[in-house]
Amino acid sequence: MNKTIKKWFLMLVSIVTLSILATGCGSSASNTASTQDTSLKGKKVLVGIGTYAPFFYQDANGKNIGFDLDLIDAISKKVGFTYELKVMEFDPLFISVQGGQVNIAAGQVCITEERKKKMSFTAPYYYAGLRAVVRKDSTITSQDELHGKKIAVEKGAAAHAYTSKTYPDSEIIAFPQQSAAYMEVEKGTANATIYDTPNVAYYLKTHPDSQIKVVGTEVEKVPCGFAFPKDSKYVAEIDKALKELQDDGTIDALQKKWINLDVSGGAKTP
């Protein structure tokens, strides 16, 4: 009887010892995976991107181009990941990044306090301001002269909110797309439009025969960055890459390539 008990006791000790060792290995593997998961190196990343020229759009040949696309490409090479683009409207894009269906959201995503409650952001790589646009034959020379005038805006855009707040005495006409607001100014049926500097620069560049011009200075600068699911572990690594690309002049070169507004004193990031 004693031999039998001893035999079972030794077997029990062996089982417990093996369990402890197995648990230890599992814990070690888990910690290693967690550490590796802070880096995108070697991974394939899904980048959700909204169409907003000149940050992302298609050229006449249907090729994807833009500031954010060039920057994502530079970051991927520096960090060592590959990526797949998923072109989306902005509302579903933000829903997708919040739910983790995409790893990164791009396309001139403005960093706001409200959005920071639901998503994590990189450090800003660009500050998007607003510019006032009038007809070339207009006598308006500054934003101060827009009070009491007819101003065309894109409905729901940051410029819409700014214009409504700043010019309560003006007639604000809202259109579904900014292109229609530009046309109102071209036709002379609106005195001005106010919109984001990058898109104004893009419009002037792609419409060299347009009858509009920029007046005044840039206002309401808003930081732009890449968005991630809330508390993503990859933000620090992308921030580091952005800092290096800023220091080596890559981001400045991309700004000159895509967002060069050489009128009325130009538009500069702070």
SEROGU-17875 format. One line per 4 residues: their letters; for each residue x, y, z of N, C-alpha, C, O. Coordinates in pm, whole numbers, always signed. Example, Ala and Ser with C-alpha at 12.3 -4.5 7.8 and 13.67 -1.06 7.14 Angstrom:
# SEROGU-17875
as	+1319/-569/+780/+1230/-450/+780/+1320/-330/+780/+1424/-332/+846 | +1285/-225/+708/+1367/-106/+714/+1290/+3/+787/+1341/+114/+804
//
This chain:
# SEROGU-17875
mnkt	+83/-120/+0/+0/+0/+0/+86/+124/+0/+59/+219/-74 | +191/+126/+82/+281/+241/+88/+352/+264/-44/+374/+378/-86 | +389/+152/-110/+455/+166/-241/+361/+227/-344/+403/+307/-428 | +237/+189/-336/+138/+242/-431/+118/+391/-411/+115/+469/-507
ikkw	+105/+431/-284/+88/+574/-252/+210/+654/-298/+197/+762/-355 | +326/+598/-272/+450/+666/-311/+457/+684/-462/+500/+788/-512 | +414/+579/-534/+417/+584/-681/+326/+694/-734/+364/+772/-821 | +203/+699/-677/+109/+803/-721/+155/+943/-682/+134/+1039/-755
flml	+219/+954/-565/+271/+1084/-520/+377/+1137/-615/+377/+1255/-652 | +470/+1046/-655/+575/+1086/-749/+518/+1126/-884/+566/+1220/-947 | +414/+1055/-929/+349/+1091/-1056/+284/+1229/-1047/+292/+1308/-1141 | +220/+1258/-933/+155/+1387/-913/+256/+1500/-914/+232/+1605/-975
vsiv	+370/+1479/-846/+476/+1580/-845/+525/+1607/-986/+548/+1722/-1023 | +542/+1503/-1063/+590/+1517/-1201/+492/+1598/-1285/+533/+1685/-1362 | +362/+1569/-1269/+259/+1642/-1346/+259/+1789/-1310/+252/+1875/-1397 | +266/+1819/-1179/+267/+1958/-1133/+389/+2032/-1186/+380/+2146/-1230
tlsi	+505/+1965/-1180/+629/+2026/-1228/+621/+2059/-1375/+662/+2168/-1417 | +569/+1966/-1455/+554/+1989/-1599/+457/+2102/-1628/+478/+2180/-1721 | +350/+2111/-1546/+252/+2219/-1564/+315/+2354/-1538/+291/+2450/-1612 | +396/+2361/-1432/+463/+2488/-1398/+557/+2529/-1510/+562/+2646/-1548
latg	+633/+2432/-1562/+726/+2461/-1671/+652/+2506/-1795/+695/+2600/-1863 | +542/+2439/-1825/+463/+2476/-1944/+407/+2615/-1929/+407/+2693/-2024 | +359/+2647/-1807/+304/+2780/-1783/+413/+2885/-1800/+389/+2992/-1856 | +530/+2855/-1751/+641/+2949/-1764/+673/+2976/-1908/+698/+3091/-1945
cgss	+675/+2871/-1993/+703/+2890/-2135/+595/+2973/-2201/+623/+3059/-2284 | +470/+2945/-2163/+359/+3020/-2222/+369/+3166/-2187/+345/+3252/-2272 | +404/+3196/-2064/+417/+3334/-2020/+528/+3404/-2096/+513/+3519/-2138 | +640/+3335/-2114/+753/+3394/-2185/+717/+3424/-2329/+752/+3530/-2380
asnt	+646/+3331/-2397/+608/+3350/-2536/+513/+3468/-2549/+521/+3547/-2643 | +421/+3478/-2451/+324/+3586/-2454/+392/+3721/-2441/+359/+3816/-2512 | +489/+3729/-2348/+561/+3854/-2330/+639/+3892/-2455/+643/+4009/-2493 | +701/+3792/-2520/+776/+3818/-2641/+686/+3871/-2750/+721/+3966/-2820
astq	+567/+3809/-2766/+472/+3852/-2869/+427/+3995/-2842/+413/+4075/-2934 | +403/+4026/-2713/+358/+4159/-2677/+463/+4263/-2712/+431/+4372/-2761 | +589/+4229/-2686/+698/+4321/-2716/+711/+4343/-2867/+727/+4456/-2913 | +703/+4234/-2943/+714/+4244/-3088/+597/+4321/-3147/+611/+4385/-3251
dtsl	+480/+4315/-3081/+359/+4376/-3134/+360/+4528/-3126/+267/+4593/-3172 | +464/+4585/-3068/+475/+4730/-3066/+539/+4782/-3193/+551/+4904/-3211 | +580/+4692/-3283/+645/+4731/-3407/+567/+4678/-3527/+514/+4567/-3525 | +562/+4760/-3632/+498/+4719/-3757/+598/+4655/-3853/+561/+4613/-3963
kgkk	+724/+4647/-3813/+826/+4590/-3901/+791/+4448/-3943/+761/+4363/-3859 | +794/+4424/-4073/+765/+4292/-4126/+617/+4261/-4142/+581/+4154/-4190 | +531/+4354/-4101/+387/+4331/-4109/+328/+4391/-4237/+389/+4478/-4300 | +209/+4345/-4274/+132/+4407/-4381/+23/+4492/-4316/-56/+4441/-4237
vlvg	+20/+4619/-4350/-66/+4715/-4283/-179/+4757/-4377/-157/+4780/-4495 | -300/+4766/-4322/-415/+4814/-4400/-432/+4963/-4371/-463/+5001/-4258 | -413/+5045/-4472/-424/+5190/-4459/-555/+5235/-4523/-573/+5226/-4644 | -647/+5284/-4439/-770/+5344/-4491/-741/+5489/-4527/-679/+5560/-4448
igty	-784/+5533/-4643/-750/+5668/-4686/-867/+5736/-4754/-936/+5676/-4837 | -890/+5861/-4718/-999/+5938/-4777/-949/+6020/-4894/-836/+6068/-4893 | -1034/+6037/-4994/-997/+6117/-5111/-1012/+6265/-5081/-1123/+6315/-5058 | -900/+6333/-5081/-900/+6477/-5056/-772/+6535/-5115/-665/+6528/-5054
apff	-784/+6591/-5234/-667/+6647/-5302/-616/+6771/-5227/-697/+6851/-5180 | -483/+6787/-5214/-377/+6708/-5278/-318/+6599/-5187/-210/+6548/-5215 | -389/+6561/-5080/-335/+6461/-4989/-351/+6319/-5045/-264/+6234/-5029 | -464/+6296/-5113/-483/+6170/-5182/-592/+6186/-5288/-702/+6233/-5258
yqda	-560/+6147/-5411/-658/+6150/-5519/-600/+6074/-5637/-488/+6024/-5631 | -677/+6064/-5744/-632/+5997/-5865/-605/+6100/-5974/-681/+6195/-5991 | -495/+6079/-6048/-464/+6170/-6158/-548/+6134/-6281/-634/+6047/-6274 | -521/+6202/-6392/-600/+6182/-6514/-592/+6039/-6566/-681/+5994/-6638
ngkn	-487/+5968/-6529/-470/+5830/-6574/-520/+5727/-6473/-503/+5607/-6491 | -584/+5776/-6366/-637/+5686/-6265/-534/+5637/-6165/-561/+5544/-6089 | -416/+5698/-6164/-311/+5659/-6070/-330/+5728/-5935/-359/+5848/-5931 | -315/+5653/-5826/-325/+5710/-5692/-201/+5795/-5663/-88/+5748/-5676
igfd	-223/+5920/-5623/-113/+6009/-5592/-151/+6098/-5474/-267/+6100/-5432 | -54/+6173/-5420/-84/+6270/-5317/+19/+6275/-5205/+104/+6186/-5192 | +10/+6380/-5127/+101/+6406/-5015/+102/+6289/-4916/+209/+6236/-4884 | -17/+6250/-4868/-22/+6144/-4767/+27/+6011/-4821/+90/+5933/-4749
ldli	-1/+5984/-4948/+45/+5858/-5007/+197/+5854/-5013/+258/+5751/-4981 | +260/+5964/-5054/+406/+5970/-5056/+464/+5956/-4915/+566/+5891/-4895 | +395/+6018/-4817/+446/+6012/-4679/+430/+5872/-4620/+521/+5823/-4554 | +317/+5808/-4644/+298/+5670/-4597/+403/+5579/-4660/+457/+5490/-4593
dais	+432/+5602/-4787/+532/+5521/-4855/+670/+5538/-4791/+743/+5441/-4771 | +705/+5664/-4760/+835/+5691/-4697/+843/+5628/-4557/+946/+5573/-4519 | +732/+5635/-4482/+728/+5576/-4348/+742/+5424/-4356/+814/+5363/-4277 | +672/+5362/-4453/+677/+5216/-4465/+818/+5168/-4494/+861/+5064/-4443
kkvg	+890/+5243/-4576/+1028/+5205/-4608/+1118/+5223/-4486/+1208/+5141/-4462 | +1094/+5328/-4409/+1178/+5353/-4291/+1153/+5251/-4181/+1247/+5205/-4116 | +1026/+5216/-4158/+991/+5123/-4051/+1010/+4978/-4096/+1051/+4892/-4017 | +979/+4950/-4224/+996/+4816/-4275/+868/+4735/-4284/+869/+4614/-4261
ftye	+756/+4801/-4317/+632/+4727/-4337/+580/+4748/-4479/+619/+4843/-4547 | +492/+4658/-4522/+422/+4676/-4650/+280/+4719/-4617/+233/+4703/-4504 | +211/+4775/-4717/+76/+4823/-4686/-18/+4804/-4805/+24/+4797/-4921 | -144/+4796/-4772/-251/+4789/-4872/-343/+4909/-4849/-378/+4940/-4735
lkvm	-382/+4976/-4956/-472/+5091/-4944/-617/+5048/-4954/-653/+4960/-5032 | -700/+5111/-4872/-844/+5094/-4883/-905/+5233/-4891/-911/+5304/-4791 | -949/+5273/-5010/-1005/+5407/-5030/-1147/+5410/-4977/-1230/+5327/-5013 | -1174/+5508/-4891/-1304/+5515/-4823/-1352/+5658/-4810/-1272/+5752/-4816
efdp	-1483/+5676/-4793/-1537/+5804/-4752/-1494/+5828/-4607/-1463/+5733/-4535 | -1490/+5956/-4564/-1433/+5985/-4434/-1515/+5931/-4317/-1457/+5884/-4219 | -1648/+5936/-4324/-1728/+5885/-4212/-1704/+5736/-4188/-1673/+5698/-4075 | -1715/+5650/-4290/-1683/+5507/-4266/-1537/+5483/-4234/-1503/+5385/-4168
lfis	-1449/+5571/-4281/-1307/+5558/-4249/-1285/+5570/-4099/-1214/+5490/-4039 | -1345/+5672/-4039/-1328/+5692/-3895/-1393/+5579/-3815/-1339/+5537/-3712 | -1506/+5531/-3861/-1571/+5417/-3794/-1481/+5293/-3801/-1470/+5218/-3705 | -1417/+5274/-3918/-1332/+5157/-3938/-1207/+5162/-3851/-1166/+5060/-3796
vqgg	-1147/+5279/-3838/-1026/+5287/-3756/-1062/+5273/-3608/-985/+5214/-3532 | -1176/+5326/-3567/-1219/+5310/-3428/-1246/+5164/-3395/-1219/+5119/-3283 | -1298/+5090/-3492/-1328/+4950/-3470/-1212/+4857/-3498/-1224/+4736/-3479 | -1098/+4912/-3543/-981/+4831/-3569/-984/+4757/-3701/-903/+4667/-3723
qvni	-1077/+4792/-3791/-1082/+4728/-3922/-969/+4776/-4013/-930/+4705/-4106 | -917/+4895/-3987/-798/+4942/-4058/-695/+4981/-3954/-729/+5022/-3843 | -567/+4968/-3989/-459/+4997/-3894/-428/+5145/-3884/-396/+5196/-3776 | -438/+5214/-3998/-403/+5356/-4004/-507/+5428/-4089/-550/+5375/-4192
aagq	-546/+5548/-4048/-634/+5633/-4129/-555/+5753/-4177/-486/+5819/-4099 | -567/+5782/-4307/-491/+5893/-4367/-582/+5972/-4461/-697/+5935/-4485 | -528/+6082/-4514/-604/+6166/-4606/-633/+6302/-4549/-746/+6350/-4558 | -535/+6367/-4490/-547/+6491/-4416/-652/+6479/-4306/-756/+6544/-4309
vcit	-622/+6394/-4210/-710/+6375/-4095/-675/+6481/-3990/-565/+6480/-3935 | -769/+6570/-3964/-745/+6676/-3865/-755/+6619/-3724/-843/+6538/-3694 | -665/+6663/-3639/-662/+6617/-3500/-746/+6712/-3416/-711/+6829/-3399 | -856/+6662/-3363/-942/+6743/-3277/-958/+6674/-3141/-935/+6554/-3128
eerk	-996/+6752/-3041/-1014/+6697/-2908/-1123/+6590/-2907/-1113/+6490/-2836 | -1228/+6611/-2986/-1337/+6514/-2992/-1290/+6383/-3053/-1324/+6275/-3003 | -1212/+6391/-3160/-1162/+6269/-3224/-1061/+6196/-3135/-1053/+6073/-3140 | -985/+6270/-3056/-885/+6208/-2968/-949/+6123/-2859/-882/+6040/-2798
kkms	-1078/+6143/-2835/-1148/+6060/-2737/-1174/+5920/-2793/-1192/+5825/-2717 | -1175/+5908/-2927/-1213/+5782/-2991/-1098/+5716/-3067/-1104/+5596/-3096 | -994/+5793/-3099/-882/+5741/-3176/-751/+5794/-3118/-750/+5892/-3043 | -642/+5729/-3154/-509/+5780/-3119/-446/+5841/-3244/-473/+5797/-3356
ftap	-362/+5942/-3223/-303/+6015/-3335/-151/+6023/-3321/-95/+6021/-3212 | -87/+6032/-3437/+55/+6063/-3438/+73/+6211/-3405/-24/+6286/-3394 | +197/+6252/-3390/+226/+6395/-3382/+187/+6459/-3515/+191/+6392/-3619 | +148/+6585/-3516/+110/+6650/-3642/+227/+6655/-3741/+341/+6680/-3701
yyya	+200/+6631/-3868/+301/+6646/-3972/+267/+6762/-4066/+344/+6796/-4155 | +149/+6822/-4042/+109/+6938/-4122/+1/+7014/-4046/-78/+6955/-3972 | -2/+7145/-4064/-105/+7230/-4004/-187/+7293/-4116/-136/+7375/-4192 | -314/+7254/-4126/-401/+7302/-4235/-477/+7426/-4190/-556/+7420/-4095
glra	-454/+7536/-4258/-525/+7660/-4230/-632/+7686/-4334/-651/+7607/-4427 | -702/+7798/-4319/-807/+7836/-4412/-766/+7962/-4488/-699/+8049/-4433 | -807/+7968/-4614/-778/+8086/-4697/-907/+8137/-4759/-999/+8061/-4786 | -910/+8267/-4781/-1024/+8332/-4848/-992/+8348/-4996/-881/+8387/-5032
vvrk	-1089/+8318/-5080/-1073/+8325/-5226/-1180/+8415/-5284/-1298/+8403/-5250 | -1142/+8506/-5372/-1236/+8597/-5439/-1206/+8599/-5589/-1107/+8542/-5634 | -1292/+8664/-5664/-1265/+8681/-5807/-1145/+8775/-5827/-1118/+8861/-5743 | -1076/+8758/-5937/-958/+8839/-5964/-992/+8987/-5977/-909/+9073/-5947
dsti	-1115/+9017/-6022/-1153/+9157/-6039/-1220/+9215/-5914/-1272/+9326/-5917 | -1219/+9137/-5801/-1281/+9185/-5678/-1196/+9293/-5613/-1073/+9294/-5624 | -1263/+9384/-5543/-1191/+9490/-5469/-1160/+9446/-5326/-1096/+9519/-5251 | -1207/+9328/-5289/-1180/+9275/-5155/-1033/+9235/-5144/-981/+9165/-5230
tsqd	-968/+9280/-5038/-825/+9252/-5021/-792/+9176/-4892/-678/+9134/-4874 | -889/+9159/-4804/-863/+9089/-4678/-990/+9022/-4626/-1100/+9052/-4672 | -973/+8932/-4530/-1088/+8864/-4471/-1180/+8961/-4397/-1301/+8937/-4389 | -1124/+9069/-4344/-1206/+9166/-4269/-1315/+9226/-4356/-1418/+9271/-4305
elhg	-1293/+9228/-4486/-1390/+9290/-4577/-1501/+9194/-4619/-1585/+9229/-4702 | -1503/+9074/-4562/-1606/+8977/-4598/-1734/+8993/-4517/-1835/+8930/-4547 | -1730/+9075/-4413/-1851/+9099/-4334/-1960/+9161/-4421/-1935/+9256/-4494 | -2080/+9103/-4412/-2192/+9154/-4490/-2194/+9109/-4634/-2280/+9151/-4712
kkia	-2101/+9021/-4670/-2092/+8973/-4808/-2157/+8834/-4821/-2200/+8775/-4722 | -2163/+8784/-4944/-2214/+8650/-4971/-2095/+8555/-4983/-2010/+8572/-5070 | -2091/+8454/-4894/-1976/+8364/-4889/-2022/+8220/-4916/-2113/+8170/-4849 | -1959/+8155/-5012/-1990/+8016/-5046/-1896/+7924/-4969/-1777/+7951/-4958
vekg	-1950/+7814/-4915/-1869/+7719/-4838/-1912/+7576/-4870/-2016/+7553/-4932 | -1829/+7481/-4828/-1867/+7339/-4837/-1941/+7301/-4710/-1891/+7321/-4600 | -2059/+7246/-4725/-2144/+7212/-4611/-2075/+7114/-4518/-2025/+7010/-4561 | -2073/+7148/-4389/-2018/+7059/-4288/-1868/+7063/-4271/-1815/+7001/-4179
aaah	-1797/+7134/-4359/-1652/+7142/-4350/-1610/+7236/-4237/-1690/+7314/-4186 | -1483/+7227/-4199/-1431/+7316/-4095/-1449/+7462/-4136/-1475/+7548/-4053 | -1435/+7488/-4266/-1452/+7625/-4316/-1595/+7674/-4299/-1618/+7793/-4278 | -1691/+7583/-4308/-1831/+7619/-4288/-1854/+7669/-4146/-1916/+7773/-4124
ayts	-1802/+7593/-4049/-1818/+7630/-3908/-1746/+7761/-3878/-1800/+7848/-3810 | -1624/+7775/-3931/-1547/+7897/-3908/-1618/+8018/-3968/-1628/+8122/-3903 | -1666/+8005/-4091/-1731/+8117/-4160/-1859/+8160/-4089/-1885/+8279/-4073 | -1938/+8061/-4046/-2063/+8092/-3975/-2035/+8165/-3844/-2109/+8255/-3805
ktyp	-1929/+8125/-3776/-1893/+8187/-3648/-1834/+8326/-3666/-1864/+8418/-3591 | -1749/+8340/-3767/-1675/+8465/-3785/-1755/+8573/-3857/-1734/+8692/-3834 | -1846/+8531/-3945/-1922/+8627/-4025/-2073/+8608/-4007/-2142/+8572/-4102 | -2124/+8631/-3886/-2268/+8612/-3861/-2354/+8712/-3939/-2474/+8691/-3958
dsei	-2292/+8819/-3982/-2366/+8922/-4057/-2360/+8899/-4209/-2411/+8980/-4286 | -2297/+8791/-4252/-2285/+8761/-4394/-2387/+8655/-4436/-2441/+8582/-4352 | -2412/+8646/-4565/-2500/+8543/-4619/-2414/+8422/-4656/-2332/+8427/-4747 | -2434/+8312/-4583/-2355/+8193/-4603/-2433/+8094/-4692/-2544/+8055/-4658
iafp	-2374/+8056/-4804/-2437/+7961/-4895/-2355/+7832/-4889/-2236/+7832/-4921 | -2418/+7721/-4848/-2348/+7594/-4832/-2378/+7499/-4948/-2493/+7482/-4987 | -2272/+7438/-5001/-2284/+7343/-5112/-2231/+7206/-5069/-2147/+7199/-4980 | -2279/+7098/-5130/-2232/+6964/-5094/-2083/+6945/-5121/-2016/+6870/-5050
qqsa	-2031/+7014/-5223/-1890/+7001/-5259/-1826/+7139/-5275/-1892/+7235/-5317 | -1697/+7148/-5241/-1626/+7275/-5252/-1613/+7322/-5395/-1605/+7443/-5420 | -1610/+7230/-5490/-1598/+7269/-5631/-1712/+7363/-5671/-1692/+7455/-5750 | -1832/+7339/-5615/-1946/+7426/-5646/-1926/+7564/-5584/-1970/+7664/-5642
ayme	-1862/+7571/-5468/-1835/+7699/-5404/-1736/+7781/-5487/-1752/+7903/-5502 | -1634/+7715/-5541/-1540/+7785/-5629/-1614/+7842/-5750/-1587/+7954/-5792 | -1705/+7763/-5806/-1778/+7806/-5925/-1866/+7928/-5897/-1880/+8015/-5982 | -1924/+7934/-5777/-2005/+8050/-5740/-1922/+8177/-5741/-1969/+8283/-5783
vekg	-1798/+8166/-5694/-1709/+8283/-5695/-1667/+8314/-5838/-1662/+8431/-5877 | -1637/+8212/-5915/-1599/+8231/-6056/-1709/+8307/-6131/-1680/+8399/-6207 | -1834/+8268/-6108/-1948/+8328/-6178/-1983/+8467/-6124/-2053/+8543/-6190 | -1933/+8499/-6006/-1963/+8628/-5946/-2093/+8628/-5866/-2139/+8734/-5823
tana	-2152/+8510/-5846/-2275/+8500/-5768/-2248/+8487/-5618/-2341/+8489/-5537 | -2121/+8473/-5581/-2078/+8481/-5441/-1955/+8570/-5437/-1874/+8569/-5530 | -1941/+8647/-5330/-1826/+8738/-5319/-1697/+8665/-5287/-1588/+8709/-5323 | -1710/+8552/-5217/-1589/+8481/-5173/-1623/+8338/-5132/-1739/+8303/-5113
tiyd	-1520/+8258/-5119/-1531/+8128/-5054/-1412/+8114/-4960/-1307/+8173/-4982 | -1430/+8036/-4855/-1323/+8010/-4758/-1305/+7859/-4750/-1401/+7785/-4733 | -1179/+7815/-4761/-1155/+7671/-4759/-1012/+7641/-4717/-930/+7731/-4700 | -983/+7510/-4700/-851/+7466/-4655/-742/+7507/-4754/-760/+7496/-4876
tpnv	-631/+7554/-4702/-518/+7596/-4785/-472/+7490/-4885/-453/+7523/-5002 | -453/+7364/-4845/-404/+7265/-4942/-495/+7250/-5063/-448/+7239/-5176 | -627/+7250/-5039/-719/+7233/-5151/-725/+7358/-5237/-739/+7348/-5359 | -714/+7476/-5176/-708/+7600/-5254/-586/+7597/-5344/-594/+7633/-5462
ayyl	-471/+7555/-5289/-349/+7545/-5368/-366/+7448/-5483/-323/+7475/-5595 | -428/+7335/-5454/-451/+7234/-5558/-544/+7288/-5668/-519/+7267/-5786 | -649/+7358/-5628/-743/+7412/-5725/-675/+7513/-5817/-693/+7510/-5939 | -598/+7602/-5759/-529/+7703/-5839/-427/+7639/-5934/-409/+7684/-6047
kthp	-361/+7535/-5886/-260/+7467/-5967/-324/+7395/-6086/-269/+7394/-6196 | -439/+7334/-6061/-505/+7255/-6167/-603/+7336/-6250/-658/+7286/-6348 | -626/+7462/-6212/-713/+7551/-6289/-639/+7684/-6313/-679/+7788/-6261 | -533/+7679/-6392/-451/+7800/-6413/-527/+7914/-6481/-485/+8030/-6473
dsqi	-636/+7884/-6549/-713/+7988/-6617/-833/+8036/-6536/-917/+8111/-6586 | -840/+7995/-6410/-953/+8036/-6327/-948/+8185/-6299/-842/+8248/-6305 | -1063/+8241/-6270/-1073/+8384/-6246/-1079/+8415/-6096/-1146/+8510/-6054 | -1008/+8336/-6016/-1008/+8359/-5872/-866/+8381/-5820/-768/+8346/-5885
kvvg	-859/+8439/-5702/-730/+8466/-5638/-747/+8454/-5486/-858/+8458/-5435 | -636/+8440/-5417/-636/+8431/-5271/-610/+8569/-5213/-526/+8644/-5264 | -682/+8604/-5106/-658/+8732/-5038/-637/+8707/-4890/-677/+8604/-4836 | -572/+8802/-4824/-552/+8792/-4681/-448/+8689/-4643/-365/+8649/-4725
teve	-453/+8646/-4517/-356/+8552/-4463/-426/+8423/-4420/-549/+8417/-4416 | -346/+8322/-4390/-401/+8194/-4347/-449/+8204/-4202/-382/+8263/-4118 | -566/+8146/-4174/-623/+8150/-4039/-666/+8010/-3996/-673/+7917/-4076 | -694/+7997/-3865/-750/+7874/-3810/-668/+7749/-3843/-722/+7651/-3895
kvpc	-540/+7752/-3814/-456/+7636/-3844/-489/+7517/-3753/-491/+7530/-3630 | -515/+7403/-3815/-554/+7282/-3744/-448/+7174/-3769/-410/+7153/-3884 | -400/+7105/-3664/-299/+7000/-3685/-358/+6878/-3755/-472/+6839/-3729 | -278/+6818/-3844/-319/+6697/-3915/-220/+6585/-3885/-99/+6609/-3875
gfaf	-269/+6463/-3870/-183/+6349/-3842/-247/+6221/-3891/-353/+6224/-3953 | -183/+6110/-3865/-240/+5979/-3898/-314/+5926/-3776/-266/+5938/-3663 | -432/+5868/-3799/-514/+5816/-3690/-499/+5664/-3678/-481/+5593/-3777 | -506/+5617/-3553/-496/+5474/-3521/-612/+5436/-3429/-674/+5523/-3369
pkds	-641/+5307/-3418/-736/+5266/-3315/-689/+5318/-3178/-569/+5331/-3155 | -782/+5345/-3090/-750/+5403/-2960/-646/+5320/-2886/-657/+5198/-2877 | -544/+5389/-2834/-436/+5327/-2756/-354/+5227/-2836/-301/+5131/-2780 | -343/+5248/-2966/-261/+5160/-3050/-115/+5163/-3003/-62/+5267/-2964
kyva	-50/+5045/-3009/+90/+5033/-2966/+187/+5079/-3076/+308/+5086/-3053 | +134/+5109/-3193/+222/+5142/-3305/+248/+5291/-3322/+333/+5330/-3403 | +179/+5374/-3248/+189/+5519/-3268/+331/+5569/-3243/+382/+5651/-3319 | +394/+5520/-3136/+528/+5569/-3101/+628/+5541/-3213/+713/+5625/-3242
eidk	+617/+5426/-3275/+710/+5391/-3383/+689/+5483/-3505/+786/+5525/-3568 | +563/+5513/-3537/+535/+5602/-3651/+577/+5745/-3618/+627/+5817/-3704 | +559/+5786/-3493/+606/+5919/-3451/+757/+5931/-3470/+806/+6034/-3516 | +829/+5827/-3434/+974/+5828/-3449/+1012/+5841/-3597/+1103/+5917/-3632
alke	+942/+5769/-3683/+969/+5776/-3827/+937/+5916/-3881/+1011/+5970/-3963 | +826/+5973/-3835/+789/+6109/-3879/+894/+6212/-3837/+927/+6302/-3913 | +945/+6196/-3716/+1049/+6287/-3667/+1174/+6278/-3754/+1233/+6380/-3789 | +1213/+6158/-3789/+1331/+6138/-3873/+1309/+6195/-4014/+1400/+6253/-4073
lqdd	+1187/+6179/-4066/+1156/+6232/-4199/+1146/+6384/-4197/+1170/+6450/-4298 | +1109/+6439/-4083/+1109/+6585/-4068/+1253/+6636/-4062/+1288/+6735/-4126 | +1336/+6567/-3985/+1474/+6611/-3967/+1556/+6600/-4095/+1644/+6682/-4119 | +1527/+6500/-4178/+1608/+6484/-4300/+1553/+6562/-4420/+1606/+6553/-4531
gtid	+1444/+6639/-4396/+1393/+6726/-4502/+1288/+6663/-4592/+1238/+6729/-4683 | +1255/+6537/-4568/+1158/+6469/-4654/+1021/+6534/-4650/+960/+6557/-4754 | +972/+6564/-4531/+838/+6623/-4517/+833/+6762/-4577/+734/+6799/-4641 | +938/+6841/-4557/+943/+6974/-4618/+937/+6964/-4770/+869/+7042/-4836
alqk	+1010/+6868/-4825/+1011/+6849/-4971/+872/+6809/-5021/+829/+6854/-5128 | +801/+6726/-4946/+667/+6685/-4985/+569/+6802/-4978/+479/+6813/-5061 | +587/+6889/-4879/+501/+7006/-4871/+523/+7098/-4991/+427/+7153/-5046 | +647/+7115/-5030/+676/+7199/-5147/+621/+7136/-5274/+576/+7206/-5365
kwin	+624/+7003/-5280/+575/+6932/-5398/+424/+6939/-5411/+371/+6960/-5520 | +354/+6922/-5298/+208/+6907/-5304/+129/+7028/-5256/+16/+7049/-5300 | +187/+7108/-5166/+109/+7216/-5104/+185/+7347/-5114/+211/+7412/-5013 | +221/+7386/-5232/+298/+7508/-5252/+205/+7619/-5300/+173/+7626/-5419
ldvs	+163/+7705/-5209/+74/+7816/-5243/+155/+7945/-5246/+174/+8010/-5143 | +201/+7982/-5363/+290/+8095/-5378/+213/+8222/-5420/+241/+8282/-5524 | +117/+8260/-5336/+39/+8381/-5363/+10/+8451/-5232/+1/+8387/-5127 | -3/+8580/-5237/-42/+8661/-5120/+38/+8626/-4996/-17/+8613/-4886
ggak	+168/+8610/-5013/+251/+8581/-4896/+267/+8435/-4870/+345/+8396/-4782 | +195/+8351/-4945/+210/+8206/-4931/+144/+8152/-4807/+83/+8225/-4729 | +157/+8023/-4788/+100/+7954/-4672/+207/+7869/-4609/+264/+7782/-4675 | +236/+7892/-4483/+342/+7818/-4416/+289/+7750/-4293/+197/+7799/-4228
tp	+348/+7635/-4261/+313/+7567/-4136/+392/+7630/-4022/+503/+7678/-4043 | +335/+7630/-3902/+407/+7693/-3790/+529/+7613/-3748/+600/+7652/-3656
//
